[in-house]
Amino acid sequence: MIIDCHTHISCPGCEIKPEDHFAAAEPVDACIVLASPDQSSKQSNELVSKYVTKHSKKMFGFAVVNPVTDDISKRYWLSAKEDMGLKGAVLYCSGQAFHPAHSRALQFYEVAQSLKIPVFFHNAPPFTADAVLEYARPSLLDEIARQFADLKIIIGSMGLPFVNETLCMLARHENVFGDLTVNTQKVWEIYNTILAAHEAKVMHKLFFGSGLPFNKPQTCVETLLGFNKLLADTNLPTVPRESIRGIIERDTLQILGISP
């Protein structure tokens, strides 16, 4: 089974028709579709809901939320989960300029934990000029992971550019996972990230992601499985192929407690 934990049908700087997203996702068994802050949360969540409910056995939506301004009531999020088919939440702390441990954000995590809604922190490059880079630091999630031990947390794109902080978080907390979104144009970056995760003994905490529409899942899988070949004539350390395959074939949905 291959599950792509990081895809979009709309996001700042990109857009893809739902039918093209579905076609590109053909090689994988399931996708998490993250709503975007490129329009109001309500509009973006409705867009994703419409798409994922049409393909409820393969597509699983995560609703965008800015806890500082949006509805964080248990009633609303129960409706989002049961009526709109949105299985998780995605937060853009850096892009929307709010601290991940803001008092209202903490209230939201309490609701999410009670409803078993996993939370995806999408705080990775490219950053706009008005984004708050400080709020992208994975170490800011330490307080949240400690206070809400039953809340499943995914750090998007391995927390780039703060990968070492992400590795520390994965090693410290059972409920924190890393989204290894593969940028096929940056193979050296992928190599260093995976090698660091291997040496930190947290490979089992990584989820496969493509970042669709920026990359296609099939190309990302091929890149992951093939990058050791680039090192064949070097003395650089490699990562066991079975460990890399373990990332690709990990049952992310089961780990996050998500079902159709």
C-alpha positions in Angstrom: 0.0 0.0 0.0 1.2 3.5 -0.9 -0.3 6.5 0.8 0.6 10.1 -0.2 0.3 12.2 2.9 0.8 15.6 1.2 -1.2 16.7 -1.8 -3.3 19.8 -2.8 -5.9 20.7 -5.3 -5.3 24.4 -4.6 -2.6 26.3 -2.8 -0.7 29.6 -3.1 1.1 29.5 -6.4 -0.5 26.4 -7.7 -3.8 24.9 -8.8 -4.8 21.7 -10.4 -8.1 20.5 -11.6 -9.6 17.7 -9.5 -9.7 15.3 -12.4 -6.0 15.9 -13.0 -5.2 15.4 -9.4 -7.1 12.1 -9.4 -5.3 11.0 -12.5 -1.9 11.9 -11.1 -2.7 10.0 -7.9 -3.4 6.8 -9.9 -0.2 5.0 -8.8 -1.0 5.4 -5.1 -3.7 3.7 -3.0 -4.8 6.8 -1.1 -4.1 10.5 -0.7 -4.4 13.1 2.0 -5.6 16.3 0.4 -4.7 19.5 2.4 -7.0 22.5 2.2 -5.2 25.8 1.5 -5.2 29.3 2.9 -5.3 30.8 -0.6 -9.0 31.7 0.1 -11.2 31.7 3.1 -11.0 28.6 5.3 -14.7 28.0 4.7 -14.3 28.2 0.9 -11.2 26.1 0.8 -12.7 23.4 3.1 -15.8 23.2 1.0 -13.7 22.8 -2.1 -11.7 19.9 -0.6 -14.9 18.4 0.9 -16.6 18.3 -2.4 -13.7 16.5 -4.0 -12.9 13.9 -1.3 -16.5 12.9 -0.7 -16.7 12.1 -4.4 -13.8 9.7 -4.0 -14.2 8.8 -0.3 -12.3 5.5 -0.5 -9.1 7.1 -1.9 -9.1 10.8 -1.0 -9.0 12.0 2.6 -9.3 15.7 3.3 -7.7 17.9 5.9 -9.5 21.1 6.7 -7.5 24.3 7.0 -7.9 26.3 10.2 -6.5 29.5 11.6 -7.4 29.0 15.3 -7.0 32.8 15.9 -9.9 33.7 13.6 -11.8 30.6 12.7 -14.5 28.5 14.4 -12.7 26.1 16.8 -15.8 24.8 18.5 -16.3 21.1 19.0 -19.6 21.3 17.3 -18.1 22.7 14.1 -15.2 20.2 14.0 -17.5 17.3 14.6 -19.6 18.4 11.6 -16.4 18.9 9.5 -15.4 15.3 10.3 -18.8 13.6 10.0 -20.7 15.7 7.5 -18.0 17.1 5.3 -15.7 14.1 5.3 -12.7 16.0 6.5 -10.5 13.7 8.5 -7.9 16.0 9.8 -6.7 19.6 10.2 -3.9 21.6 8.5 -2.4 24.7 10.0 -0.2 27.3 8.2 1.3 29.0 11.3 4.1 30.7 9.5 2.1 31.8 6.4 -0.8 33.1 8.5 1.4 34.6 11.2 0.2 32.9 14.4 2.2 31.1 17.0 1.5 27.4 17.0 1.0 27.6 20.8 -1.3 30.6 20.7 -4.0 30.3 23.5 -6.8 29.7 20.9 -4.6 27.2 19.1 -4.2 25.3 22.3 -8.0 25.3 22.7 -8.3 23.9 19.2 -5.8 21.1 19.9 -7.9 20.0 22.9 -10.9 19.8 20.5 -8.9 17.9 17.9 -7.6 15.5 20.5 -11.1 14.7 21.8 -12.4 14.1 18.3 -9.3 12.1 17.2 -8.5 14.6 14.5 -4.8 14.5 13.4 -3.1 17.9 12.9 -0.7 18.6 10.0 1.6 21.6 10.4 2.3 23.0 7.0 5.2 25.5 7.7 7.7 24.7 4.9 9.2 26.7 2.0 8.6 28.6 -0.1 8.0 31.4 2.4 6.5 34.7 1.4 8.1 37.9 2.5 5.4 38.5 5.1 5.6 34.9 6.6 6.9 34.6 10.1 9.8 32.2 9.9 10.1 31.9 13.6 6.6 30.3 13.8 7.8 27.6 11.4 10.3 26.1 13.9 9.3 22.5 14.8 10.7 23.0 18.3 7.7 25.3 19.0 5.5 22.1 18.8 7.2 20.5 21.7 4.8 22.1 24.2 1.9 20.9 22.2 3.2 17.4 21.9 3.7 17.2 25.6 0.4 18.8 26.6 -1.7 16.7 24.1 0.0 13.3 24.1 -2.9 11.6 22.3 -3.0 14.2 19.5 -1.4 12.9 16.3 0.9 15.6 14.9 2.5 15.6 11.4 5.4 18.0 10.7 5.1 18.9 7.0 8.1 18.7 4.7 10.2 17.5 7.6 10.1 21.1 9.0 12.4 22.5 6.4 14.7 24.3 6.8 14.8 23.1 10.5 15.2 19.4 9.8 17.3 18.7 12.9 14.6 20.1 15.1 12.1 17.8 13.4 14.3 14.8 14.0 14.5 15.7 17.7 10.8 16.0 17.9 10.3 12.6 16.2 12.7 10.9 18.6 11.1 12.6 21.7 7.4 12.1 21.1 5.5 9.0 20.1 2.6 11.1 18.7 4.8 13.2 16.3 5.5 12.1 12.7 7.4 13.6 9.8 6.1 14.2 6.3 8.9 13.3 3.9 7.6 15.3 0.9 10.0 14.5 -2.0 11.3 17.4 -4.1 12.6 15.5 -7.1 14.7 18.6 -8.1 16.6 18.4 -4.8 18.0 14.8 -4.6 20.9 15.9 -2.4 18.5 17.5 0.1 16.5 14.2 0.1 19.6 12.2 0.7 20.8 14.2 3.6 17.4 14.2 5.2 16.9 10.5 4.9 20.5 9.7 6.1 20.0 12.0 9.1 16.7 10.2 9.9 18.3 6.9 9.6 21.2 7.8 11.9 18.7 9.3 14.4 16.8 6.0 14.2 13.4 7.6 13.4 12.8 6.2 9.9 9.7 4.5 11.2 8.2 7.9 12.0 8.4 9.2 8.4 5.4 9.3 6.0 5.7 9.5 2.2 4.5 12.7 0.5 4.7 14.1 -3.0 3.5 17.6 -2.7 1.2 17.1 -5.7 0.8 19.2 -7.9 4.4 20.3 -7.4 5.6 16.8 -7.9 3.9 13.6 -9.1 3.7 10.6 -6.7 5.2 8.1 -9.3 8.3 10.3 -9.8 8.7 10.7 -6.1 8.6 7.0 -5.5 11.2 6.4 -8.2 13.4 9.1 -6.8 13.4 7.6 -3.3 14.0 4.0 -4.5 16.8 5.1 -6.9 18.9 7.7 -5.1 21.2 5.0 -3.5 22.3 4.2 -7.1 23.7 7.7 -7.4 26.1 6.8 -4.6 27.3 3.5 -6.1 30.7 4.8 -7.1 31.3 7.0 -4.0 32.3 6.4 -0.4 29.2 8.2 0.9 27.0 6.2 3.4 23.8 4.7 2.1 20.5 3.9 3.7 19.1 0.3 3.5 16.7 0.0 0.7 14.2 -1.8 2.9 14.1 1.2 5.2 13.3 3.5 2.3 10.6 1.1 1.0 9.2 1.1 4.5 8.5 4.8 4.2 6.8 4.4 0.9 4.7 1.5 2.0 3.8 2.8 5.5 0.1 2.7 6.3 -0.2 6.3 7.3 -4.0 6.2 7.5 -3.9 3.4 10.1 -1.3 5.2 12.2 -3.3 8.4 12.2 -6.5 6.5 13.0 -8.2 7.5 9.7 -10.8 5.3 8.0 -13.2 5.9 5.0 
